[in-house]
Amino acid sequence: MSNQPITKLKDGLISATIWKNQTENGKDHYSVTFSRSYLKNDEWREAFSFSGSELLRLARLSQAAYDEIERQKQQSASLADAA
């Protein structure tokens, strides 16, 4: 399992973090975590719930994450074909 994300996409205080792992048979598997940063008592924290007014931004980040994963898959396939 990967310890570092492959990329992090942001829209204001909302983030989509993309992770790449491999299954037992060696195939790539991608997952995404979404979070929202907020400041409490001069300390930055993360939450994993979103208000209704944040849903459109979350949806746009979700689309951007999907596009990035597809780009990563195509890049991996190109590298495999070149090998």
PDB file of N, CA, C and O in Angstrom, chain B, residues numbered from 101:
ATOM      1  N   MET B 101       0.837  -1.173   0.000  1.00  0.00           N
ATOM      2  CA  MET B 101       0.000   0.000   0.000  1.00  0.00           C
ATOM      3  C   MET B 101       0.887   1.242   0.000  1.00  0.00           C
ATOM      4  O   MET B 101       1.891   1.286   0.711  1.00  0.00           O
ATOM      5  N   SER B 102       0.530   2.232  -0.777  1.00  0.00           N
ATOM      6  CA  SER B 102       1.300   3.459  -0.901  1.00  0.00           C
ATOM      7  C   SER B 102       1.136   4.331   0.335  1.00  0.00           C
ATOM      8  O   SER B 102       0.043   4.445   0.889  1.00  0.00           O
ATOM      9  N   ASN B 103       2.244   4.949   0.763  1.00  0.00           N
ATOM     10  CA  ASN B 103       2.186   5.855   1.901  1.00  0.00           C
ATOM     11  C   ASN B 103       1.963   7.296   1.487  1.00  0.00           C
ATOM     12  O   ASN B 103       1.525   8.112   2.299  1.00  0.00           O
ATOM     13  N   GLN B 104       2.253   7.618   0.252  1.00  0.00           N
ATOM     14  CA  GLN B 104       2.141   8.980  -0.238  1.00  0.00           C
ATOM     15  C   GLN B 104       1.104   9.061  -1.351  1.00  0.00           C
ATOM     16  O   GLN B 104       1.026   8.166  -2.193  1.00  0.00           O
ATOM     17  N   PRO B 105       0.307  10.129  -1.360  1.00  0.00           N
ATOM     18  CA  PRO B 105      -0.640  10.285  -2.470  1.00  0.00           C
ATOM     19  C   PRO B 105       0.107  10.618  -3.759  1.00  0.00           C
ATOM     20  O   PRO B 105       1.215  11.153  -3.727  1.00  0.00           O
ATOM     21  N   ILE B 106      -0.512  10.297  -4.891  1.00  0.00           N
ATOM     22  CA  ILE B 106       0.125  10.652  -6.159  1.00  0.00           C
ATOM     23  C   ILE B 106      -0.148  12.105  -6.510  1.00  0.00           C
ATOM     24  O   ILE B 106       0.635  12.724  -7.231  1.00  0.00           O
ATOM     25  N   THR B 107      -1.252  12.660  -6.009  1.00  0.00           N
ATOM     26  CA  THR B 107      -1.535  14.074  -6.221  1.00  0.00           C
ATOM     27  C   THR B 107      -2.650  14.526  -5.285  1.00  0.00           C
ATOM     28  O   THR B 107      -3.400  13.713  -4.743  1.00  0.00           O
ATOM     29  N   LYS B 108      -2.738  15.822  -5.110  1.00  0.00           N
ATOM     30  CA  LYS B 108      -3.786  16.412  -4.288  1.00  0.00           C
ATOM     31  C   LYS B 108      -4.368  17.580  -5.069  1.00  0.00           C
ATOM     32  O   LYS B 108      -3.649  18.505  -5.447  1.00  0.00           O
ATOM     33  N   LEU B 109      -5.658  17.533  -5.303  1.00  0.00           N
ATOM     34  CA  LEU B 109      -6.356  18.594  -6.019  1.00  0.00           C
ATOM     35  C   LEU B 109      -7.109  19.444  -5.007  1.00  0.00           C
ATOM     36  O   LEU B 109      -7.643  18.919  -4.029  1.00  0.00           O
ATOM     37  N   LYS B 110      -7.157  20.762  -5.235  1.00  0.00           N
ATOM     38  CA  LYS B 110      -7.811  21.634  -4.262  1.00  0.00           C
ATOM     39  C   LYS B 110      -8.768  22.601  -4.950  1.00  0.00           C
ATOM     40  O   LYS B 110      -8.549  23.031  -6.083  1.00  0.00           O
ATOM     41  N   ASP B 111      -9.823  22.924  -4.233  1.00  0.00           N
ATOM     42  CA  ASP B 111     -10.736  24.002  -4.597  1.00  0.00           C
ATOM     43  C   ASP B 111     -11.028  24.745  -3.305  1.00  0.00           C
ATOM     44  O   ASP B 111     -11.900  24.346  -2.533  1.00  0.00           O
ATOM     45  N   GLY B 112     -10.311  25.807  -3.075  1.00  0.00           N
ATOM     46  CA  GLY B 112     -10.441  26.516  -1.816  1.00  0.00           C
ATOM     47  C   GLY B 112      -9.966  25.628  -0.682  1.00  0.00           C
ATOM     48  O   GLY B 112      -8.829  25.155  -0.691  1.00  0.00           O
ATOM     49  N   LEU B 113     -10.829  25.400   0.289  1.00  0.00           N
ATOM     50  CA  LEU B 113     -10.469  24.605   1.454  1.00  0.00           C
ATOM     51  C   LEU B 113     -10.833  23.126   1.306  1.00  0.00           C
ATOM     52  O   LEU B 113     -10.613  22.335   2.224  1.00  0.00           O
ATOM     53  N   ILE B 114     -11.385  22.760   0.164  1.00  0.00           N
ATOM     54  CA  ILE B 114     -11.768  21.366  -0.090  1.00  0.00           C
ATOM     55  C   ILE B 114     -10.687  20.698  -0.938  1.00  0.00           C
ATOM     56  O   ILE B 114     -10.206  21.273  -1.913  1.00  0.00           O
ATOM     57  N   SER B 115     -10.313  19.477  -0.554  1.00  0.00           N
ATOM     58  CA  SER B 115      -9.249  18.748  -1.251  1.00  0.00           C
ATOM     59  C   SER B 115      -9.701  17.355  -1.653  1.00  0.00           C
ATOM     60  O   SER B 115     -10.499  16.713  -0.970  1.00  0.00           O
ATOM     61  N   ALA B 116      -9.167  16.908  -2.781  1.00  0.00           N
ATOM     62  CA  ALA B 116      -9.313  15.525  -3.230  1.00  0.00           C
ATOM     63  C   ALA B 116      -7.904  14.960  -3.318  1.00  0.00           C
ATOM     64  O   ALA B 116      -7.080  15.451  -4.090  1.00  0.00           O
ATOM     65  N   THR B 117      -7.628  13.930  -2.530  1.00  0.00           N
ATOM     66  CA  THR B 117      -6.313  13.311  -2.511  1.00  0.00           C
ATOM     67  C   THR B 117      -6.411  11.965  -3.218  1.00  0.00           C
ATOM     68  O   THR B 117      -7.233  11.123  -2.858  1.00  0.00           O
ATOM     69  N   ILE B 118      -5.561  11.772  -4.231  1.00  0.00           N
ATOM     70  CA  ILE B 118      -5.602  10.553  -5.039  1.00  0.00           C
ATOM     71  C   ILE B 118      -4.459   9.639  -4.618  1.00  0.00           C
ATOM     72  O   ILE B 118      -3.303  10.049  -4.523  1.00  0.00           O
ATOM     73  N   TRP B 119      -4.827   8.377  -4.370  1.00  0.00           N
ATOM     74  CA  TRP B 119      -3.880   7.349  -3.939  1.00  0.00           C
ATOM     75  C   TRP B 119      -3.801   6.254  -4.992  1.00  0.00           C
ATOM     76  O   TRP B 119      -4.799   5.923  -5.632  1.00  0.00           O
ATOM     77  N   LYS B 120      -2.607   5.695  -5.167  1.00  0.00           N
ATOM     78  CA  LYS B 120      -2.413   4.580  -6.087  1.00  0.00           C
ATOM     79  C   LYS B 120      -1.850   3.405  -5.297  1.00  0.00           C
ATOM     80  O   LYS B 120      -0.839   3.531  -4.606  1.00  0.00           O
ATOM     81  N   ASN B 121      -2.502   2.291  -5.408  1.00  0.00           N
ATOM     82  CA  ASN B 121      -2.069   1.061  -4.759  1.00  0.00           C
ATOM     83  C   ASN B 121      -2.070  -0.057  -5.790  1.00  0.00           C
ATOM     84  O   ASN B 121      -2.559   0.117  -6.906  1.00  0.00           O
ATOM     85  N   GLN B 122      -1.528  -1.187  -5.419  1.00  0.00           N
ATOM     86  CA  GLN B 122      -1.556  -2.343  -6.301  1.00  0.00           C
ATOM     87  C   GLN B 122      -2.305  -3.472  -5.627  1.00  0.00           C
ATOM     88  O   GLN B 122      -2.179  -3.705  -4.425  1.00  0.00           O
ATOM     89  N   THR B 123      -3.089  -4.167  -6.436  1.00  0.00           N
ATOM     90  CA  THR B 123      -3.786  -5.341  -5.930  1.00  0.00           C
ATOM     91  C   THR B 123      -2.782  -6.477  -5.781  1.00  0.00           C
ATOM     92  O   THR B 123      -1.625  -6.344  -6.180  1.00  0.00           O
ATOM     93  N   GLU B 124      -3.218  -7.581  -5.212  1.00  0.00           N
ATOM     94  CA  GLU B 124      -2.320  -8.720  -5.017  1.00  0.00           C
ATOM     95  C   GLU B 124      -1.777  -9.269  -6.323  1.00  0.00           C
ATOM     96  O   GLU B 124      -0.683  -9.831  -6.355  1.00  0.00           O
ATOM     97  N   ASN B 125      -2.545  -9.107  -7.413  1.00  0.00           N
ATOM     98  CA  ASN B 125      -2.069  -9.608  -8.709  1.00  0.00           C
ATOM     99  C   ASN B 125      -1.293  -8.539  -9.487  1.00  0.00           C
ATOM    100  O   ASN B 125      -1.005  -8.724 -10.670  1.00  0.00           O
ATOM    101  N   GLY B 126      -0.948  -7.411  -8.825  1.00  0.00           N
ATOM    102  CA  GLY B 126      -0.090  -6.403  -9.435  1.00  0.00           C
ATOM    103  C   GLY B 126      -0.789  -5.323 -10.239  1.00  0.00           C
ATOM    104  O   GLY B 126      -0.123  -4.458 -10.807  1.00  0.00           O
ATOM    105  N   LYS B 127      -2.102  -5.349 -10.303  1.00  0.00           N
ATOM    106  CA  LYS B 127      -2.822  -4.314 -11.053  1.00  0.00           C
ATOM    107  C   LYS B 127      -2.957  -3.052 -10.203  1.00  0.00           C
ATOM    108  O   LYS B 127      -3.097  -3.113  -8.982  1.00  0.00           O
ATOM    109  N   ASP B 128      -2.911  -1.911 -10.884  1.00  0.00           N
ATOM    110  CA  ASP B 128      -3.057  -0.635 -10.197  1.00  0.00           C
ATOM    111  C   ASP B 128      -4.499  -0.418  -9.761  1.00  0.00           C
ATOM    112  O   ASP B 128      -5.443  -0.761 -10.473  1.00  0.00           O
ATOM    113  N   HIS B 129      -4.640   0.149  -8.595  1.00  0.00           N
ATOM    114  CA  HIS B 129      -5.947   0.475  -8.033  1.00  0.00           C
ATOM    115  C   HIS B 129      -5.859   1.898  -7.488  1.00  0.00           C
ATOM    116  O   HIS B 129      -4.943   2.220  -6.731  1.00  0.00           O
ATOM    117  N   TYR B 130      -6.800   2.740  -7.869  1.00  0.00           N
ATOM    118  CA  TYR B 130      -6.803   4.130  -7.437  1.00  0.00           C
ATOM    119  C   TYR B 130      -7.963   4.374  -6.480  1.00  0.00           C
ATOM    120  O   TYR B 130      -9.040   3.798  -6.632  1.00  0.00           O
ATOM    121  N   SER B 131      -7.729   5.235  -5.496  1.00  0.00           N
ATOM    122  CA  SER B 131      -8.800   5.647  -4.603  1.00  0.00           C
ATOM    123  C   SER B 131      -8.640   7.137  -4.315  1.00  0.00           C
ATOM    124  O   SER B 131      -7.569   7.710  -4.517  1.00  0.00           O
ATOM    125  N   VAL B 132      -9.707   7.745  -3.848  1.00  0.00           N
ATOM    126  CA  VAL B 132      -9.720   9.183  -3.593  1.00  0.00           C
ATOM    127  C   VAL B 132     -10.321   9.433  -2.219  1.00  0.00           C
ATOM    128  O   VAL B 132     -11.337   8.840  -1.856  1.00  0.00           O
ATOM    129  N   THR B 133      -9.689  10.310  -1.466  1.00  0.00           N
ATOM    130  CA  THR B 133     -10.268  10.783  -0.213  1.00  0.00           C
ATOM    131  C   THR B 133     -10.545  12.273  -0.353  1.00  0.00           C
ATOM    132  O   THR B 133      -9.762  13.009  -0.954  1.00  0.00           O
ATOM    133  N   PHE B 134     -11.658  12.703   0.203  1.00  0.00           N
ATOM    134  CA  PHE B 134     -12.052  14.108   0.173  1.00  0.00           C
ATOM    135  C   PHE B 134     -12.003  14.656   1.589  1.00  0.00           C
ATOM    136  O   PHE B 134     -12.361  13.969   2.546  1.00  0.00           O
ATOM    137  N   SER B 135     -11.560  15.888   1.713  1.00  0.00           N
ATOM    138  CA  SER B 135     -11.509  16.520   3.029  1.00  0.00           C
ATOM    139  C   SER B 135     -11.747  18.021   2.893  1.00  0.00           C
ATOM    140  O   SER B 135     -11.642  18.601   1.812  1.00  0.00           O
ATOM    141  N   ARG B 136     -12.070  18.616   4.025  1.00  0.00           N
ATOM    142  CA  ARG B 136     -12.291  20.057   4.095  1.00  0.00           C
ATOM    143  C   ARG B 136     -11.451  20.587   5.242  1.00  0.00           C
ATOM    144  O   ARG B 136     -11.552  20.096   6.366  1.00  0.00           O
ATOM    145  N   SER B 137     -10.622  21.583   4.969  1.00  0.00           N
ATOM    146  CA  SER B 137      -9.790  22.190   6.005  1.00  0.00           C
ATOM    147  C   SER B 137     -10.570  23.299   6.697  1.00  0.00           C
ATOM    148  O   SER B 137     -11.373  23.998   6.078  1.00  0.00           O
ATOM    149  N   TYR B 138     -10.316  23.444   7.983  1.00  0.00           N
ATOM    150  CA  TYR B 138     -10.924  24.546   8.724  1.00  0.00           C
ATOM    151  C   TYR B 138     -10.001  24.938   9.869  1.00  0.00           C
ATOM    152  O   TYR B 138      -9.176  24.149  10.330  1.00  0.00           O
ATOM    153  N   LEU B 139     -10.160  26.158  10.306  1.00  0.00           N
ATOM    154  CA  LEU B 139      -9.312  26.709  11.352  1.00  0.00           C
ATOM    155  C   LEU B 139     -10.090  26.763  12.658  1.00  0.00           C
ATOM    156  O   LEU B 139     -11.179  27.334  12.718  1.00  0.00           O
ATOM    157  N   LYS B 140      -9.526  26.167  13.700  1.00  0.00           N
ATOM    158  CA  LYS B 140     -10.152  26.189  15.023  1.00  0.00           C
ATOM    159  C   LYS B 140      -9.067  26.477  16.052  1.00  0.00           C
ATOM    160  O   LYS B 140      -8.077  25.752  16.146  1.00  0.00           O
ATOM    161  N   ASN B 141      -9.262  27.531  16.813  1.00  0.00           N
ATOM    162  CA  ASN B 141      -8.286  27.923  17.847  1.00  0.00           C
ATOM    163  C   ASN B 141      -6.875  28.058  17.267  1.00  0.00           C
ATOM    164  O   ASN B 141      -5.910  27.549  17.838  1.00  0.00           O
ATOM    165  N   ASP B 142      -6.768  28.741  16.139  1.00  0.00           N
ATOM    166  CA  ASP B 142      -5.483  28.974  15.464  1.00  0.00           C
ATOM    167  C   ASP B 142      -4.773  27.697  15.022  1.00  0.00           C
ATOM    168  O   ASP B 142      -3.558  27.697  14.827  1.00  0.00           O
ATOM    169  N   GLU B 143      -5.525  26.616  14.864  1.00  0.00           N
ATOM    170  CA  GLU B 143      -4.958  25.344  14.415  1.00  0.00           C
ATOM    171  C   GLU B 143      -5.766  24.821  13.234  1.00  0.00           C
ATOM    172  O   GLU B 143      -6.994  24.755  13.294  1.00  0.00           O
ATOM    173  N   TRP B 144      -5.067  24.446  12.154  1.00  0.00           N
ATOM    174  CA  TRP B 144      -5.743  23.889  10.984  1.00  0.00           C
ATOM    175  C   TRP B 144      -6.113  22.438  11.250  1.00  0.00           C
ATOM    176  O   TRP B 144      -5.304  21.653  11.744  1.00  0.00           O
ATOM    177  N   ARG B 145      -7.349  22.098  10.913  1.00  0.00           N
ATOM    178  CA  ARG B 145      -7.857  20.736  11.083  1.00  0.00           C
ATOM    179  C   ARG B 145      -8.543  20.296   9.802  1.00  0.00           C
ATOM    180  O   ARG B 145      -8.774  21.100   8.899  1.00  0.00           O
ATOM    181  N   GLU B 146      -8.864  19.015   9.732  1.00  0.00           N
ATOM    182  CA  GLU B 146      -9.570  18.480   8.575  1.00  0.00           C
ATOM    183  C   GLU B 146     -10.875  17.851   9.014  1.00  0.00           C
ATOM    184  O   GLU B 146     -10.969  17.237  10.078  1.00  0.00           O
ATOM    185  N   ALA B 147     -11.882  18.018   8.169  1.00  0.00           N
ATOM    186  CA  ALA B 147     -13.176  17.377   8.381  1.00  0.00           C
ATOM    187  C   ALA B 147     -13.502  16.589   7.118  1.00  0.00           C
ATOM    188  O   ALA B 147     -12.947  16.844   6.049  1.00  0.00           O
ATOM    189  N   PHE B 148     -14.395  15.644   7.258  1.00  0.00           N
ATOM    190  CA  PHE B 148     -14.732  14.773   6.137  1.00  0.00           C
ATOM    191  C   PHE B 148     -16.220  14.796   5.835  1.00  0.00           C
ATOM    192  O   PHE B 148     -16.758  13.874   5.221  1.00  0.00           O
ATOM    193  N   SER B 149     -16.878  15.862   6.274  1.00  0.00           N
ATOM    194  CA  SER B 149     -18.281  16.085   5.939  1.00  0.00           C
ATOM    195  C   SER B 149     -18.374  17.453   5.270  1.00  0.00           C
ATOM    196  O   SER B 149     -17.513  18.312   5.456  1.00  0.00           O
ATOM    197  N   PHE B 150     -19.430  17.636   4.493  1.00  0.00           N
ATOM    198  CA  PHE B 150     -19.546  18.833   3.672  1.00  0.00           C
ATOM    199  C   PHE B 150     -20.952  19.401   3.777  1.00  0.00           C
ATOM    200  O   PHE B 150     -21.930  18.666   3.910  1.00  0.00           O
ATOM    201  N   SER B 151     -21.032  20.713   3.715  1.00  0.00           N
ATOM    202  CA  SER B 151     -22.340  21.359   3.757  1.00  0.00           C
ATOM    203  C   SER B 151     -22.965  21.331   2.362  1.00  0.00           C
ATOM    204  O   SER B 151     -22.280  21.091   1.367  1.00  0.00           O
ATOM    205  N   GLY B 152     -24.238  21.572   2.308  1.00  0.00           N
ATOM    206  CA  GLY B 152     -24.929  21.603   1.018  1.00  0.00           C
ATOM    207  C   GLY B 152     -24.327  22.614   0.062  1.00  0.00           C
ATOM    208  O   GLY B 152     -24.281  22.372  -1.144  1.00  0.00           O
ATOM    209  N   SER B 153     -23.868  23.735   0.575  1.00  0.00           N
ATOM    210  CA  SER B 153     -23.291  24.769  -0.295  1.00  0.00           C
ATOM    211  C   SER B 153     -21.922  24.358  -0.849  1.00  0.00           C
ATOM    212  O   SER B 153     -21.429  24.989  -1.784  1.00  0.00           O
ATOM    213  N   GLU B 154     -21.309  23.326  -0.297  1.00  0.00           N
ATOM    214  CA  GLU B 154     -20.014  22.851  -0.780  1.00  0.00           C
ATOM    215  C   GLU B 154     -20.127  21.700  -1.774  1.00  0.00           C
ATOM    216  O   GLU B 154     -19.125  21.279  -2.351  1.00  0.00           O
ATOM    217  N   LEU B 155     -21.328  21.195  -1.975  1.00  0.00           N
ATOM    218  CA  LEU B 155     -21.489  19.997  -2.801  1.00  0.00           C
ATOM    219  C   LEU B 155     -21.110  20.200  -4.264  1.00  0.00           C
ATOM    220  O   LEU B 155     -20.555  19.290  -4.879  1.00  0.00           O
ATOM    221  N   LEU B 156     -21.390  21.357  -4.830  1.00  0.00           N
ATOM    222  CA  LEU B 156     -21.015  21.593  -6.227  1.00  0.00           C
ATOM    223  C   LEU B 156     -19.499  21.598  -6.366  1.00  0.00           C
ATOM    224  O   LEU B 156     -18.968  21.021  -7.315  1.00  0.00           O
ATOM    225  N   ARG B 157     -18.792  22.239  -5.437  1.00  0.00           N
ATOM    226  CA  ARG B 157     -17.331  22.229  -5.479  1.00  0.00           C
ATOM    227  C   ARG B 157     -16.794  20.815  -5.285  1.00  0.00           C
ATOM    228  O   ARG B 157     -15.807  20.431  -5.912  1.00  0.00           O
ATOM    229  N   LEU B 158     -17.435  20.053  -4.430  1.00  0.00           N
ATOM    230  CA  LEU B 158     -17.045  18.658  -4.222  1.00  0.00           C
ATOM    231  C   LEU B 158     -17.260  17.844  -5.501  1.00  0.00           C
ATOM    232  O   LEU B 158     -16.428  17.011  -5.860  1.00  0.00           O
ATOM    233  N   ALA B 159     -18.373  18.090  -6.178  1.00  0.00           N
ATOM    234  CA  ALA B 159     -18.656  17.388  -7.437  1.00  0.00           C
ATOM    235  C   ALA B 159     -17.621  17.740  -8.500  1.00  0.00           C
ATOM    236  O   ALA B 159     -17.177  16.867  -9.245  1.00  0.00           O
ATOM    237  N   ARG B 160     -17.240  18.995  -8.575  1.00  0.00           N
ATOM    238  CA  ARG B 160     -16.224  19.406  -9.557  1.00  0.00           C
ATOM    239  C   ARG B 160     -14.862  18.785  -9.239  1.00  0.00           C
ATOM    240  O   ARG B 160     -14.137  18.372 -10.144  1.00  0.00           O
ATOM    241  N   LEU B 161     -14.523  18.724  -7.959  1.00  0.00           N
ATOM    242  CA  LEU B 161     -13.273  18.062  -7.574  1.00  0.00           C
ATOM    243  C   LEU B 161     -13.328  16.571  -7.884  1.00  0.00           C
ATOM    244  O   LEU B 161     -12.326  15.973  -8.276  1.00  0.00           O
ATOM    245  N   SER B 162     -14.493  15.983  -7.706  1.00  0.00           N
ATOM    246  CA  SER B 162     -14.675  14.570  -8.018  1.00  0.00           C
ATOM    247  C   SER B 162     -14.430  14.321  -9.507  1.00  0.00           C
ATOM    248  O   SER B 162     -13.775  13.346  -9.874  1.00  0.00           O
ATOM    249  N   GLN B 163     -14.946  15.184 -10.349  1.00  0.00           N
ATOM    250  CA  GLN B 163     -14.729  15.071 -11.802  1.00  0.00           C
ATOM    251  C   GLN B 163     -13.249  15.251 -12.132  1.00  0.00           C
ATOM    252  O   GLN B 163     -12.700  14.507 -12.946  1.00  0.00           O
ATOM    253  N   ALA B 164     -12.603  16.231 -11.507  1.00  0.00           N
ATOM    254  CA  ALA B 164     -11.175  16.464 -11.751  1.00  0.00           C
ATOM    255  C   ALA B 164     -10.345  15.262 -11.293  1.00  0.00           C
ATOM    256  O   ALA B 164      -9.372  14.894 -11.951  1.00  0.00           O
ATOM    257  N   ALA B 165     -10.725  14.653 -10.173  1.00  0.00           N
ATOM    258  CA  ALA B 165     -10.022  13.464  -9.688  1.00  0.00           C
ATOM    259  C   ALA B 165     -10.202  12.304 -10.667  1.00  0.00           C
ATOM    260  O   ALA B 165      -9.249  11.582 -10.959  1.00  0.00           O
ATOM    261  N   TYR B 166     -11.410  12.128 -11.166  1.00  0.00           N
ATOM    262  CA  TYR B 166     -11.667  11.079 -12.157  1.00  0.00           C
ATOM    263  C   TYR B 166     -10.784  11.294 -13.388  1.00  0.00           C
ATOM    264  O   TYR B 166     -10.153  10.358 -13.880  1.00  0.00           O
ATOM    265  N   ASP B 167     -10.748  12.530 -13.879  1.00  0.00           N
ATOM    266  CA  ASP B 167      -9.936  12.847 -15.056  1.00  0.00           C
ATOM    267  C   ASP B 167      -8.454  12.563 -14.797  1.00  0.00           C
ATOM    268  O   ASP B 167      -7.763  12.042 -15.672  1.00  0.00           O
ATOM    269  N   GLU B 168      -7.968  12.897 -13.616  1.00  0.00           N
ATOM    270  CA  GLU B 168      -6.569  12.660 -13.274  1.00  0.00           C
ATOM    271  C   GLU B 168      -6.266  11.162 -13.197  1.00  0.00           C
ATOM    272  O   GLU B 168      -5.211  10.718 -13.648  1.00  0.00           O
ATOM    273  N   ILE B 169      -7.172  10.398 -12.636  1.00  0.00           N
ATOM    274  CA  ILE B 169      -6.978   8.943 -12.570  1.00  0.00           C
ATOM    275  C   ILE B 169      -6.941   8.350 -13.973  1.00  0.00           C
ATOM    276  O   ILE B 169      -6.104   7.493 -14.258  1.00  0.00           O
ATOM    277  N   GLU B 170      -7.828   8.789 -14.844  1.00  0.00           N
ATOM    278  CA  GLU B 170      -7.811   8.308 -16.230  1.00  0.00           C
ATOM    279  C   GLU B 170      -6.507   8.677 -16.921  1.00  0.00           C
ATOM    280  O   GLU B 170      -5.969   7.880 -17.689  1.00  0.00           O
ATOM    281  N   ARG B 171      -5.987   9.888 -16.655  1.00  0.00           N
ATOM    282  CA  ARG B 171      -4.711  10.309 -17.229  1.00  0.00           C
ATOM    283  C   ARG B 171      -3.584   9.418 -16.713  1.00  0.00           C
ATOM    284  O   ARG B 171      -2.704   9.022 -17.477  1.00  0.00           O
ATOM    285  N   GLN B 172      -3.610   9.106 -15.437  1.00  0.00           N
ATOM    286  CA  GLN B 172      -2.596   8.229 -14.841  1.00  0.00           C
ATOM    287  C   GLN B 172      -2.648   6.833 -15.468  1.00  0.00           C
ATOM    288  O   GLN B 172      -1.611   6.239 -15.764  1.00  0.00           O
ATOM    289  N   LYS B 173      -3.861   6.316 -15.666  1.00  0.00           N
ATOM    290  CA  LYS B 173      -4.017   4.994 -16.282  1.00  0.00           C
ATOM    291  C   LYS B 173      -3.455   4.979 -17.699  1.00  0.00           C
ATOM    292  O   LYS B 173      -2.765   4.037 -18.089  1.00  0.00           O
ATOM    293  N   GLN B 174      -3.754   6.031 -18.473  1.00  0.00           N
ATOM    294  CA  GLN B 174      -3.248   6.102 -19.845  1.00  0.00           C
ATOM    295  C   GLN B 174      -1.733   6.200 -19.857  1.00  0.00           C
ATOM    296  O   GLN B 174      -1.073   5.583 -20.693  1.00  0.00           O
ATOM    297  N   GLN B 175      -1.188   6.966 -18.941  1.00  0.00           N
ATOM    298  CA  GLN B 175       0.262   7.118 -18.846  1.00  0.00           C
ATOM    299  C   GLN B 175       0.905   5.772 -18.492  1.00  0.00           C
ATOM    300  O   GLN B 175       1.924   5.400 -19.074  1.00  0.00           O
ATOM    301  N   SER B 176       0.318   5.050 -17.550  1.00  0.00           N
ATOM    302  CA  SER B 176       0.856   3.733 -17.176  1.00  0.00           C
ATOM    303  C   SER B 176       0.783   2.761 -18.342  1.00  0.00           C
ATOM    304  O   SER B 176       1.712   1.986 -18.570  1.00  0.00           O
ATOM    305  N   ALA B 177      -0.331   2.801 -19.088  1.00  0.00           N
ATOM    306  CA  ALA B 177      -0.476   1.918 -20.238  1.00  0.00           C
ATOM    307  C   ALA B 177       0.548   2.252 -21.310  1.00  0.00           C
ATOM    308  O   ALA B 177       1.086   1.344 -21.943  1.00  0.00           O
ATOM    309  N   SER B 178       0.831   3.531 -21.529  1.00  0.00           N
ATOM    310  CA  SER B 178       1.832   3.938 -22.522  1.00  0.00           C
ATOM    311  C   SER B 178       3.217   3.465 -22.127  1.00  0.00           C
ATOM    312  O   SER B 178       3.998   3.017 -22.966  1.00  0.00           O
ATOM    313  N   LEU B 179       3.515   3.570 -20.829  1.00  0.00           N
ATOM    314  CA  LEU B 179       4.828   3.109 -20.353  1.00  0.00           C
ATOM    315  C   LEU B 179       4.962   1.614 -20.487  1.00  0.00           C
ATOM    316  O   LEU B 179       6.033   1.116 -20.833  1.00  0.00           O
ATOM    317  N   ALA B 180       3.882   0.878 -20.215  1.00  0.00           N
ATOM    318  CA  ALA B 180       3.902  -0.577 -20.356  1.00  0.00           C
ATOM    319  C   ALA B 180       4.083  -0.990 -21.813  1.00  0.00           C
ATOM    320  O   ALA B 180       4.793  -1.950 -22.111  1.00  0.00           O
ATOM    321  N   ASP B 181       3.427  -0.250 -22.727  1.00  0.00           N
ATOM    322  CA  ASP B 181       3.553  -0.558 -24.151  1.00  0.00           C
ATOM    323  C   ASP B 181       4.963  -0.287 -24.656  1.00  0.00           C
ATOM    324  O   ASP B 181       5.450  -0.983 -25.547  1.00  0.00           O
ATOM    325  N   ALA B 182       5.621   0.721 -24.093  1.00  0.00           N
ATOM    326  CA  ALA B 182       6.968   1.080 -24.517  1.00  0.00           C
ATOM    327  C   ALA B 182       8.010   0.095 -23.996  1.00  0.00           C
ATOM    328  O   ALA B 182       9.106  -0.007 -24.547  1.00  0.00           O
ATOM    329  N   ALA B 183       7.670  -0.616 -22.953  1.00  0.00           N
ATOM    330  CA  ALA B 183       8.648  -1.543 -22.338  1.00  0.00           C
ATOM    331  C   ALA B 183       8.780  -2.835 -23.104  1.00  0.00           C
ATOM    332  O   ALA B 183       9.556  -3.707 -22.714  1.00  0.00           O
TER     333      ALA B 183
END
